[in-house]
Amino acid sequence: MNSPGQAESLDALAMTWLDRLLDAPSSTRDVELAKLATEQPALHERLLRLLKAAEATDNSLLLQLPAAFDLPSLQHQPEATIGLNAGMCLGGYRLLRELGRGGMSAVWLAERIDGVVKRQVALKIPLFTFNSAVAVERFTRERDILAALSHPHIGQIYDASVSATGQPFIVLEFIDGVSITEACDIRHLSIRERLMLFLQVLDAVNFAHRHLIVHRDLKPSNILVDTSGQVKLLDFGIAKLLGDPALQMESTALTRDGDSVMTPRYAAPEQLNNGQISTATDVYALGVILFELLTGATPFLSESASLADWMHAVLYVEPGRAGRATIDLAAAQSRNLPDAGRLRAALKGDLETIIGKALRKTSVERYGSVERFADDIQAYLASRPISARPPSLAHISRLFIRRNRAACIAAAIGLAVAVGFASTAWQQHVESEAQRVRGDAVRNFMFELVSDAEPDEKHPNAEPTGSQMVDGAVKRARAEFKDQDRLRGELLAELGHMYNRLGNSEESAQVLTEALGLLEATAPANDPALNRTRSWVAFAIIHDDPARAAALAQAALSACDRGTECAKARYYANTVLSTLDLRRGNATAALDQMRQGVDNSEIGSGPKSPETVVALMDFAVVARNVGHLTEAVEALNRALALSQQTTLRQADRIVLERNRGILSLDLGNYAAAASRFESLLNQIHEQVDQTHGQQGFLWRLLATARLGLGEPVAASDAAAAAIRLDGTSAHDSEHLFARQTEARAFAMMGKYDDATIQMQDVIKGLQIAGYSANAMEVLRARRYLSEVRLRSGDYATGLSELLELAAQQSQVAAGQEVELAQVFELIGCALRETGRANDALAWHLKARALFEKNLPADHPFLDRNTLYTIAAQFSAKAAAATGENLKRQAQLYSDRFPADSLWRRMLDEAILPGHCPDQRSAMCALIL
């Protein structure tokens, strides 16, 4: 390995050769390179890599740098092998016109083919295709990382996909704007106005850093200002997505060695010398941009300098101070200043100190985060001390007087005020600094979370999983902050919540409980972090200790009763209390809690945020579960509309689609529901991050759809798959619901004993799991058990149970009129089958009134009720006309179902004259 001195000497020689060969004809270049390959192989290797880097379009390079300028061979970027023309369709989008083209991709203005969403988008089409499943999987994973970046100053990513031919493409928000430097000059923005605009950039970058994403190619052309004067940051991680698959590594960590997309003019030293890429890398690029934005010049060389000279300056030359930059008259005038001297004077002092700190060669000497960078700019704008300069008493006094000029006219009074208030300002500064240091510790810890992950010993070369990342972070939090209980508690709370998002419920409960103990001992009662943790712990223990869960959630609601951050804590508490109210059978309270939850989500996260989309989905589920189908549909439609305006986590998008399927079930669209559930199961089958419980839930829903279609064998198979995936806990609610669905399939297949035993076990299990006797889940399970009795021919027991159930449900199940109507319907069936047709007709009519009140006119329950009503009339009168009417209605109803549906077979058997003399077989019972 070369020493640093040898490497620098070799670099200098390589750059000298680079300038010579770039100007030489290709034939001369080939001869010289062949000679160097024999005489100086190390120089030849380095020079080859520099040449390939220098010749890349726009100097926007995908570089992997093992030494100072030791650039490995860039894999050839082929010309586009597909002809892109206006009118061509790609992945549901129609190309309108090309917006631009670079060395790696073409960007086209496009629109949706189906016209569902009336908006134009930018379609970014890489000039390569994916030829392996691994590359496609990696592309999809990166898309999901980027999907977290929903921010008003980040150009939105709507979708990223791969066509059937392997052609990747990315659907982006179309921004009608110009680069930030051009926008500022066109509008003649002052220094102050430019800083205010730059703060929008910092806000966007800081948001991405909080989501563990580093841009690595920040430059003015990636920062547009739209026609309304708002910043839009582009290509946030896109270059990582679009990098040639052959050069992609497995890691998607926040900090990693090499593999950096960058433009050398804005690249940090660590991007050129194999240093670790981190958030400080973006801080450096932002410093270069701010230098240009304020001075109109560059911090190193002129724009005409060669690539080699520029890269050498970044590594070995200190940047110039903004107050001494080479500034021309035009630059000054475009900033509303009369001459260059006035502009240089305006930049001296705090501003050039801020820029200088961002441009430090060593990453640890720069701002610890983009937020700290923004803090200093805001401090400058407010005439407060900046952190980049150790504040002296005199300096603080001057700033105080500047802020309070009118109060300091008299010299003596001014001196007294300056001295007295300087002490106050100093105290405020110390407190503010302590908060910033604490905040930096949290942010830096989170930024390093990924680097703590280690693969297990059985798979040493595998990419670390999400759980391994959190495992490492938990260890670091306990060790690194062992003397800072509150900070350790806050970190462990967030990590415990991450465990929950990953489906690791046991680890989540343990870490969250530890965090809660620390925060309850150190944080004030109304602290948002404390109350979020209370709600998270409540959710984690809701099955094992519902009483404590309720107490914690209620404490969070009571203590954290105001403020944006507290609104988030209240939303989590609302969700917990709603779940518990459902278990107690208090449907009205459960729905009220979720209404409040949606309100709190809108306050805490914004009315159009991904979090509010999730809150609306949760509300829709609760509304559906308590029988408010109309409200559920309205909430889900609103969630769907909002989801088109934001970017959801892939897991949340799956839940949204799953909920659409559930409502399709409720509306009687069984075939559509089954198709949606099957599609989702195929979609998540290969996704490691999807837990077995999520897949099990989908299998159970698919089984329910198959029951609705009259396909008991397929339903039984799907329910069995759900049971296998949902674990072995006999009292886990989802496991119980899967067994309940399987029992219904058994009954339809004629396995009445198995179905009866299993339904009895389910009812007992629900009660052990904490569901009250009045909970809708228990009442519904009892209806299913009675239905099994009727199918088996045990009409007396079934009728007795159903009459008791109807009386209880009428008293306690407010809002559950559809469920009550189904009980009425079964009572009518039992009475009809026991010869009490007139009584049966009355119960069917009562059921119909409730169905018509709560369901759409085309719902199959209404058609079935018509069939039952005619059957009761036929049983009472046995009139020929009624018999013909029964056949016609049976035919209409059976047309809803597949050819091999059990319902079709039952209808055919039941309406054949004389085929059911004893009315005792399942086929003859006409219980659909």
N, C-alpha and C positions, 0 to 999 in steps of 0.2 A: 504494500500500500504506500502511495506517495505521502510524504509529509506535507503539512499545510504550505510550507514555502515552495516545495517542489511542485505542488498542485497549482499554486498561483503562477509560478514561472511557466509551467506548461500551458496554463490558460492564456497567459499573455501571448505566448508564441502562437497558440492556436488561433487567437483572435487576429493576430497580424496576418497569418496565412488566410484566415477567413475573408478579410477585406480584399486581399490580393486575388483570391480565386473567384469571389463573387463578381469581380469586374472582368475576369478572363473569359475568353471563348470556351465553349464546352470541350473542344478537342484539347486545348492547352490544360484545362482543368483535369481531364482524365489522365494525361501524361504525368502531371505533377503528383496526382494522388497515387498513381501506380508506383512512382519512385519513392514517395513517402512510406508506402506500405512495406517496402523492403528495408529502407534505411531507418525509419523512425516509426515503428508500429504503434506505439502509444499515442504519438501525435496524430498519426493517420486516423486512428479510431476516434479520437476526440474531435478531430476536424470533420470527419464524415457526419457525425451527429450534429455538430454545429451547422453544417451546410444544410442538412435536412430541416433543422429548426428554422434557420433563416429564410428558407425558401417556402415555408408554410404560408398559406394565404392569410393576409392581414396580420402576420406574426401572432396569430392566436393558436397556441401550441398545446398539444397534449404531450406533456413532458414527464419523463421519469428519470430522476437525476441522482445517480449514485455518488457523484462527487461534485466539486464546485461547478464545472461545466461538462461533466461526464454524461452527456445526453445519449441514451440508448437509441438504437435505430427505431425510427417511427415506422410503424407498419403502413404500407401504401394505402392511401385513401383513393379508391377507384372513382372514376367519373360515374355519374348517375347512370345506372343501367336501365332505368325506366324513363320513358318519355313523359314528362309532365306537361300537360296542356290544359288550357282553360276548358271547362266543361267536364274534365275527367272526374270520376268519383273514386274516393278512397275511404273505406271504413265508414260509410254513412255520410260523408261530406263531399260537396261538389266544389272543385277548384274554380276560383273566379279570375284571379290574376296573381302573378308572381310579385312578391313584395321585396325580395332580396335573395341573394345566394352567396354562400361562403364556401370555404374549403371542405366543410363537413356536412352541410345541409342546405336545403332550399326552403324558403318560407313563402307560403302562398296565402292569400286572402281566400277564405272558403265560407260556405254556408251549409247548414244541415239539409240533407236531401228530403227528409220527411216533413220539414216545415213545422215541426212541433214547437221548436224554440226559434223565434224570429230574431236571430242575431248573427252578425258576421264574426268569424273567428280567424285567428292566424294558425295555419297548419304548418308545423315544422317537420320536414321530411328529410331524414338522414340519407346521405348518399351511399348507403350500404344496406344489406338485408341481414336478418338473423337466420343462421343456418343450423342452429342447434336448440334443443329444448332448454339447455342450461342458460343460453343467452336470453331466450325469451323470458325465463323465470326471473333472471336478474333484472331485466328491463322492467318487468311487472313489479318487483320488489321496490325498485327505485321510484317508480311511479307512486307507490303507496307512501313512501317517505315524503315525497314532494306534495302529496295531497294534504298534508298537515298545514301547508303554507297558505292559509286563507287570511289575507290582510289587505286593508284598503290601499296600501302603497306597494303591493307586490302584484305584478301581472299574474292573473289567475290561470292556473292549469286546470282545464276542464276535463281532460281525459288524456290517456296515453295508451296506445295499443299496438298490436302487431297484426298485419293483414294475413290472410291465408297463405300468401306467397312468401311470408317472412319479412315484409317491409314494415319497419316500425314507423310510427308517426305520433306526433304530440299535438293536442288541440289546446291552443292558448287564447287568452283574452286578446282581442285586437285593440291595440292602443294607437290612437291617432295623435301623435305628438312628435317632439324633437328631443334631442339629447339635452341633458341638464345644462351643459355649458352653453350650447347654442340658445336655449330658451332664456337663460339669464342675460345673455348679450343682446338678444332681440328685444327683450323687454326693458333693457337698461336698468336692471335691478341693482340696488345699492348693496354695500357690504352686508348690512343688517338683513336685508331681504334675502340675499343669497344664503346667509346662515340659517334663516328661518326655513328656507326650502331644503337645505341640507339636513336639517333636523328630521324631516320626513324620511329621508334616505336612511338615516341612522335608526329611526324607529322600525323601519322595515327589516333592516339587517339584524337588529337586535332581536326582533321577533323570530327570525329564522334561526339565530343562534340558540335561542331558548328551545327550539325544536331540534337541536343537535345537527344543524345543517350549516355548513360553511360554503359561501359562494365560490371563492377562489378565482373569480375572473371579473371582479368589479372594475368598471370603467365607464366613462360618460356615455358611451353608446349603448350601454346596458341600463342606463337610468334615463327614462324619458319623462318629459313633462307634458301632460295632455292639454287639451284646449281650455280646460277649466283651471289650469295652474296647479294640478295635483301631480305629485311624483308617482311614477310607476316603475318599479324595479323589475327588470326582465332577466330571463335565463338563469333563475336561481336554482342551480344544480342541473340545469339542462345539459350543460357541457358534459357533466358526469354521466348523464343518461345517454348522450349521443356519442360518447367516446367509442372508438372502434372496439367491438366486442373482444377482439383478440388481445387488447391491452387491458381489459377490465380485470380487476382483482375481485376476490370474493368479499373483501371487507367493505362495509358501508359505514364505517365508523366516522365520527366527527373529526377526529384527528388521525392522520395516517401518513406514512412516509411515501413520498413520490406521488405518482399518478395524479398530477395536478393540471387542471385546465387553467391556462393563464395567458395574459398578454404581457410580454416582458416589460413594457413601459410602466405597467402598474403592479408588477410582481414584487413580492416581498423577498428579501434575501434568502429566507429559508426555502422558498420555492426554487431557488437556483443552486442551492448547495446541499440538497438532500436533508434539509431540516424538517422538523415535524410541523405539519400543516395544522393550524388551529384557528380559533377565532381571532387571534392576534394577526394572522395573515390578512384577514379582511380589514382589520384596523389600519394596517399599513396602506393598503390600496385606497382606503377612504381618505387617508392623509394626503396621498398624491392627488386625488380628485379635488379635495378641498384647496390644496395649494393652487391648482390650476383654476379652480372656480373663483378664487379671490384675486389672484395675480394676473391671470391670463398667460402665465409662463409655466415652465416645468421646474421641478426641484433639482434637476441635475444638469442635463445638457439640452441643446436645442433639439427641436423636433426632427431635424435633418440628420442627427447623429446616427451612426450605424448601429445595428443590433448589437454587435460585439462591444462597442463602446458603451452602449447603454447598460448592458448586463454587467460590465466591469464596474460602472459607476454605482449601480445598485449594491454590489457586493463590497466595494472597497472605498467609495468616496462618500463623505458626509454630505447630506443634502444642504442646499443653500437656505438661508433664512428668508421667510416670505417678505420681510421688511427690506431686504436688500436685493430682491429679484429684479431681473431686467424687464422693466415694464414700459410699454410704449404709450403714447398719448391716447390712442384709440381704446386701449384697455381701461385707462382711467376714465375716459368720457363715458364708456359703456357702463361704468359703475357710478355715474352721476358725480364724478369728481373732475375738477378743471384740468389737472395735470398729473403726471406720473409721480411727482414728489409728494403730492397730497395723498395719493394712494399708498405709497410706501410708508408714509407716516401713520396712516390709519391701520396698517398691518403690523407695525412694530409693537412690542410689548406682549400682552397676553395672547393675542391671536397667533403670532408666530411661535410662541411657546407651546400653545396647544397643538399646532401643526407639527412642530418639531418633536413633540412627545410621540405622536402617532407614527412618525417616520424613523424611530430609533432602529438601528440595525438589529439589535437583539430583541426578540419578541417579548421577553419578560420585562423589558424596560418601557414598552409601550403601555397604552391604557389596558387595564386588566379586562375590560369588556367594552363593547360599543356603547353600553349605557353610561359608563364612566366618561367616555368621549363626549357623549351628548350632554352629560351633566356639566362639563366644563364649558361647552358652548353656551348652554343656558345661563351658567353663572356669568360668563362674559357679557351676554346680552342684558343681564339684570344688574351689571356692575357689582357683582359679588366676587370674592376670591376664587381662583381656580385651583384645582388640586395639583396641576402640573408645576406650580411654583409654590414652594413652602411659604405660607403667608407671614409676612412681618407685621408688627403692630402698625407701623407707618403706612404700609401698603393697604391694610384693612381700613385704616382711618381715611385715607384718600378716597377709597371706594365708597365709604359711608358718606363722606361729604359730597361726592359726586351724585349719589342717590338722593341726598337731602340738601341740595344747594341753597334752597330758599331759607332753610333754617340755620344756615351757617354764614350769614353775611358779616356779622360783627366778628372781628378776629378773636376777641377774648371769649365771647360766647361760643364761637366756632371751636376754639381750642377745648373748652370744657366739654362741649358735646362730643367732640371727636374722641377725647380721652375716655369719657364715661361710656359712650356707646361702643367704642372700640372693644372695651372689655366684654360688653354684651355680645357683640358680633363674634368675638373670639370664642365665647362659650358656645354660641350657636354653631360656629364652624366646627368646633371639636365634636359636638353631638352629631352634627351632620356627617362628619368624617367617620365617626364610629359606625353609623348606620351604613355608610357606603362600604366600609371595610367588611362588615358583616354580610352585606348583600353580595359583595364580590366573592366572599368565601363560598356562599351557596352557589353562585353562578359558576365559579371555576370548578367546584365539585361536580356539578351536573354536567359541565362540558367534558370532564374527564371520565364520566361514567362508563363510556364505551371501552376505554382503554383498560379498565379494571377487569373486563370479561376474559375468561380463560376457558378454552374447550376442555372437555373432560379427557381423562387419560386414554379412554378407548377410542377417541376420535381426535387425536392431537392436531390434525391439520384442518379440522372442520371450522366453518365460520361460527363464532360464538353466538349462542342463542340469546333471545331477549332475557330469559330467566338467568342465564349466566352473567349477563351484564348487570342485572339488578343484584344478584348474589355478591358480585365483587363490590358493587357500590355500597351495599349494606355493611360489609366488612370494613370498607374505608371509612364510612360515616362513624362507626363505633370506635375505630382506632384514632382517627384524625381529630375528632371533636369530642373526645372523652371528657374534657374539662369544660365543655360548652353545652350544657344540658338542653337549653332551649333550641339552639341551632341544630343539635343532634336530633332532637325531637321533630323539628320541621322537616329535616331531610329524610328521616326514617318514615315519616308520614307519607311523603310523596312516593318513596320507594315501595311502601306497603300498598299504596294505591296502584302503582305500576304492576305489582304482583297480581292484584285483582284483575287488571285489564288483560293480563297474560293468562288468566284462568287458574292461577296458583292460589286457591282460596286458603289453604292451610297456612302457607308462608305469609300470605297477606294478613290474616288474622293475628298471627304472632308478632309481626313487625309493627302493625298498626297499634296493637295493644301496648307494646313497648313505647312507641312514640307518644301515645296518649298519656301514659304515666309521666313522661318527661314534661310534656306541655302543660298538664294540669298543675304541676309543681312550679312552673316557671313563668307561664304566660298569663296575661290578664284574662279575666273571664270572657271579655268580648273579643278576644283575639280571633281573627278569621281562620288562621291556621289551626288553632286549637279546636274550633267548632267544626271545621271541615273534617278534622280527624275524628271528632266525636261521631259525626255522621257516617264516616267510612267504617269505623269500628262497629257501629250499629248495624250497618249493612252486612259486615262480615260475620256477625254473630246472630243474625236474625233467625236462623233455624235452630241454633242450639240454646239461645237465651233470649227469647223474644221480649221478656219483661225488661231486661237491661237494655236491649236495643231500643225499646220505646223510650226509656228514661234518657238515654244519651241523645237521641234525636230530638226529644222535646227540650232538653237542656240547650242544644245548639240553636233551636228556634228562639228560645227565650233570651239567651245571652247575646246572640249575634243578630240584633234586630234592625240594623241599619248599615248602609254603605254597600258599595259594589262588591267587594270581596266577601262580605258577609252574605250577600244575596246568593253567591255560589254555595256557601255552606248551608243556607236555608233550603236551596233546591235539593241537595242530597238528603237533608232531613225530611223534607216533604215526601220524597220517594220512599224512604224507609217507613214512615208513618202510614202512607197510603197502602203499602204492602201488608202491614200489620192490621189495618182496618179491614182489608179484604178478608184476611184470615178469620177475623172476628165476625164476619158477616155484616159489617157496617159499610154497605156500598156507598151511601151518600157521603159519609166522611172520607172514604177512600178517594172518591172523585173530587171532592173539595180540596183535598191535599194536593192532588195532581194539578188542579187548576192553579193553585198557589205556586206549585213547582214551576209551571210554565212561565208565570209572571216573574218569579225570581230568576229564572234562567235568562229571560229577556233583559232584566236589570243587570245581572252579573256578567253576562257574556255578549249581550246585544241581540236585538230582535231578529237579525238575519244570520246569526252565527251558527256554526255546526252544532254547538251545544244546545241551542234552542231547537234545532231540527230533531235532535235526540230527545229533548224534553217533550216535544209534540208527539213523537212516536210513543214514548212511555205513556203519555196521557191517552192516546188512542187505544192502547192495549187495555188500560184500566177501564176506560169508557166502554169498550167492547165487553170486557169481563163482567161488568155490572149491568149489561143490557142496554146501554145507551148507544145503539148502533149508529144512529144519525150523527151524534156528536163525534163518535169514533171516526166515521168516514170523513167528516169535515176536518178534524185534526190531522188525519193522515194525508188528506189532499193538500192541506197547508204545508205540512212537512215536505211533501213531494215538490211543491212549487218552490219552497225555499232551497231545497237540495239542488235545484237547477241553477241557483245563484251562488252557490258556495261549493267547497270541496270537502267531502266527508272522508273520514277514515274508511278503509275498505270494509272493516268489520261492521261499522255503522251502516254502510250502504247495504250490506247483506241483511242486517236487521230490518232496514226499511223495506227491502224487497220481501223479506219474510212476513212482515206485518201486512203488506199488501195481499199476500197469499192467504193470511188468516182472515182478513176481511172478505176475500173472495169466498172462503168457506162459509162465513156467516151469511153471505148473500146468496148462497146456494150455487155458486159457480164452481162446482167441484172439479170439473175437468181443467179449468184455467188454474185453479189452486194447485192441483197435482202437478201440472206442467211447470209452474213456478218453483215448487219445492224441489222437483227433480233437477231443474236447472241450477238451483242454488247448491244442491248436494254435489253436483258435478263440478261446480265452480270452486268449492272449498275442499274438495276431496284431497288435493295435493298440497294444500296450504298448511304448513307446519303450525302456524300460529293459531289455527282454529282448534279449540278444545273439543274433546269427545262430547262434552255436554251440549255444545252448540250443534254438532252434527246429530246427536241423539234427538234433540228437540225437532230438527227438521224431519228426521225419519218418522217421529211420532205424528207430526202434522201431515206428512204424506200418507201415513196409515189412515188418518181421519178422513182425508180426501177420498181415499179408496173406499172407505166405508160408505161415504156419501154416494159414490158411484155404484154401490152394490157389488164390490169386488172383494169379498172377505178373505180369500186366500192371499191376494197381494197385500191386503191390509195387515194380515197376520204376519207376513214376512217382514214388512216395514216396521211393525211394532216390535218384533223380536230384535231387529237391528237396533232400534232405539234403546231397548232394555240392555243389550250388550254394551252399548256405548255409555249409558248413564250410570254405570257403576253398580255396586252390589248393596248399597245402603237401602234397606227395606223401607225406611221412613223418609227418604229423600223425595220431595214432592214431584220432581220431574220423572223419577223412576216409577213412582206410583201412577202418574198419569199415563205413562207408556204401558204399564201393565193393564190399566183400565181400558185402553184402546185395544189391546190384545184380547181382553176378555169379551169385548163387544164383537170382535171378529169371530171368536170361538162360538158365541151364541148364534151368529148368522150361519156358521158352518154346521150347526147342530150339535156342538160339543157343550151341552147345557150344564153338565156337572162341573166341568173345568171352568166354565164361565162363571157359574154361581160362586164357587169357592174363591176364585180370583177376585171377583168384585167385593166379596165380603172382606177379604184381606185388604183390599184397597181402602175401603171405608175405615177400617180400624187403623190403617197406617196413616191416613190423613188426620185422624183425631190425635194420634200420637205425635204427629209432626206439628201440632199446634193449631190446626184448623178447628174452629168451634162447630157445634152441631148446626148452627144457622149459617155457616159459611156456604157460599154458592157452590164451591167445589164439592162439599160433602152432600149437599142437596142434589146436585147433578149426578153424583155417583150413585145415590140411592135410586134415582130415576132409572139409571142404566141397569141396576140390579133387578128392579121391578120389570123392566123390559125383557130381561132374560127369563123371568118367571113366565111372562105371557108367551114368549116364543116357545117355551118348553111345554105349554099347555096348562100350567099351574095358574089358572085364572083367578081362583079364590084368593090365594096368597098375594098375587100381584095386585089385584084390585084393592085389597085391604091396605097394602103398603102405599099404593098411589093415592088413595083417599086421605090417608093420614098425612102424606107428603104435601098434598094440595092444601090442606088446612094449615099446616105449618108454614108453607111457602107464602100463602096469602097474607100471613101475619108479619113475616120478617123480611121478605125478599123485595124490598122497594126497588122499582126500576127493572126488575128481572121478569118482565111480562112475557117475553118470548119463551123463556125457560118454563114459566108457569103454564103457558099455552101448550107446551109439549107434554106436560103432565096431564092436562085436561084431555089432550088427544089420545093418550094411552088409556085413560079411564074409559073414554068412549069406545075404544077398540075392545077392551075387556068386557064391557057391558054388551056390546054387539055380539061377541063370540059366546056369551052366556045367555043369549036369547032376549036381552032387554034392549031391543033396538030403539024404542022411543026415548028411553033414558040416554042411550048412546048418542042419539041425534042432538039432544040438548047440550051435552058436553062438547060435541064437535062444534056446535054453533058458538059456544062460549070461547072455545079456542080460536075460532075464526075471527071473532071480534078483536082479540088481542093481536093476532097475526096481522090483520089489516091495519091496525094502529101503528105497528112497529116495523113492518117489512115492506119492501117494494112489491108492486103488483105482480111482477113476474117471478117472485120467489117460489121455489118448488114446494115449500111448506104449504102455500095456499092451494096449489094444484092437488097436493096430497090430501089436504083437508076437504076439498071438493069431492075427491074420490071416496073418502071415508063417509062423508055426509050422504052421498048417493047410495053407498053400500048399506048404511043404516036404514035408509028409506026402503031399499029393496028388501032387506031382511024383515022390515015391518009389514010391507004390503005385498011383496013378491009379484009386483005388477010387471007385465011384459015390457011396457014402455020404460019403466025404471031400469029393467034389466038391460035394454038396449043402450040407455043413457050411461049405465055403469060400464058397458063395454067400450063405448066411445071415450069416456073419460079415462078409463084404464089405458087405452091406446095412446091418448094424448100424453098421459103421464109417463108411460114406458118409453116414449120417443125421446125423452130427456137423457136416457142412459145408454151405455154401450150395449152392443148386441149380446154379449155374454154376461150382462149384469144380472145378479140375483133378483133384483127388483123386477126385471122383465119376466123372468121365469115364474116368479111368484104371481105376478099379475095374470100371466097366461094360464097358470094352474087354477087360480082362484075364481076366474070368471067363466071357465068352461062348465056348461050345464051338467049337473049330475056328477062332476068329477070329485067333489068333496062332500060325500054324504054325511060324514061324522064331524066335519069342521074341526078336526083335532090336529092335523099335521101342520108343521110349520109353514108349508107352502099354502095351505088353505086358510091360515089365520089372517092373512092380509094385514100384517103389521110391518110397515115399510120404514 
